[in-house]
Amino acid sequence: MKIMQKQGLLNVGFGNFVVLDRVVSIVNPSSAPMRRLREDARSEGRLIDATQGRKTRAIIVTDSNHVILSAIQAETIGQRFKADDGEGR
């Protein structure tokens, strides 16, 4: 008998969510290495743009090596991650 566990979701803005257990890092997009990460992911088809046309304020990297762009501040997403990760664990 397989027991299903509820997987938490992280709100990355504008009705977009990421599975909590898949998140590896949440970083600020302003540094040159993060800009290269974004461009490499775009060219390799691993980029997910969840900004709804707004300025990118956070980059989320997943364990599948996908890169997700968010218009929400990295600090705000980090606080949401911490709050969601602590519930029920």
C-alpha positions as CSV (number, residue, x, y, z in Angstrom):
1,M,0.0,0.0,0.0
2,K,1.5,3.3,-1.1
3,I,1.0,6.3,1.1
4,M,0.8,9.6,-0.7
5,Q,2.3,12.6,1.1
6,K,1.0,16.1,0.4
7,Q,3.6,18.1,-1.5
8,G,3.9,21.7,-0.5
9,L,3.8,24.4,-3.2
10,L,5.8,27.6,-3.2
11,N,4.0,30.7,-4.6
12,V,6.3,32.4,-7.1
13,G,3.8,35.1,-8.0
14,F,0.9,35.7,-10.3
15,G,-0.8,32.3,-9.6
16,N,2.4,30.3,-10.4
17,F,3.7,27.7,-8.0
18,V,6.7,25.4,-7.7
19,V,6.9,22.1,-5.7
20,L,8.8,22.9,-2.5
21,D,10.8,19.7,-2.6
22,R,12.2,20.5,-6.0
23,V,13.7,23.9,-5.1
24,V,17.5,23.9,-4.8
25,S,18.1,27.7,-4.6
26,I,16.5,31.1,-4.7
27,V,18.9,33.8,-5.8
28,N,19.1,37.5,-6.8
29,P,19.3,37.9,-10.6
30,S,21.6,41.0,-10.6
31,S,25.1,39.3,-10.7
32,A,26.9,38.3,-13.9
33,P,26.9,34.6,-13.0
34,M,23.1,34.7,-12.6
35,R,22.7,36.4,-15.9
36,R,24.8,33.7,-17.5
37,L,22.8,31.0,-15.8
38,R,19.6,32.6,-17.2
39,E,21.0,32.8,-20.7
40,D,22.3,29.2,-20.6
41,A,19.0,27.9,-19.4
42,R,17.2,29.9,-22.2
43,S,19.4,28.5,-24.9
44,E,19.0,24.9,-23.6
45,G,15.3,25.1,-23.2
46,R,15.3,24.9,-19.4
47,L,14.0,28.4,-18.6
48,I,10.5,29.0,-17.2
49,D,9.5,32.7,-17.2
50,A,6.8,33.3,-14.5
51,T,7.3,37.1,-14.4
52,Q,4.2,37.9,-16.5
53,G,6.2,40.5,-18.4
54,R,7.5,42.2,-15.3
55,K,11.1,42.7,-14.2
56,T,12.9,39.6,-12.9
57,R,13.6,40.0,-9.2
58,A,14.4,36.3,-8.3
59,I,15.8,33.2,-10.0
60,I,14.7,29.8,-8.7
61,V,16.8,26.8,-9.6
62,T,15.2,23.3,-9.3
63,D,16.7,19.9,-8.8
64,S,15.9,19.1,-12.5
65,N,18.2,22.0,-13.4
66,H,15.3,24.2,-14.6
67,V,15.6,27.9,-14.0
68,I,12.4,29.8,-13.0
69,L,12.2,33.6,-13.2
70,S,10.0,35.4,-10.8
71,A,8.9,39.0,-10.4
72,I,8.7,38.6,-6.6
73,Q,11.8,39.6,-4.5
74,A,14.1,36.7,-3.6
75,E,13.8,37.6,0.1
76,T,10.0,37.4,-0.1
77,I,10.1,34.0,-1.8
78,G,12.7,32.8,0.7
79,Q,10.4,33.8,3.5
80,R,7.5,31.9,1.9
81,F,9.8,28.9,1.4
82,K,10.8,28.9,5.0
83,A,7.1,29.3,6.2
84,D,5.8,26.6,3.9
85,D,8.7,24.2,4.5
86,G,8.1,24.4,8.3
87,E,4.5,23.3,8.2
88,G,3.8,19.7,8.8
89,R,7.4,18.6,8.9
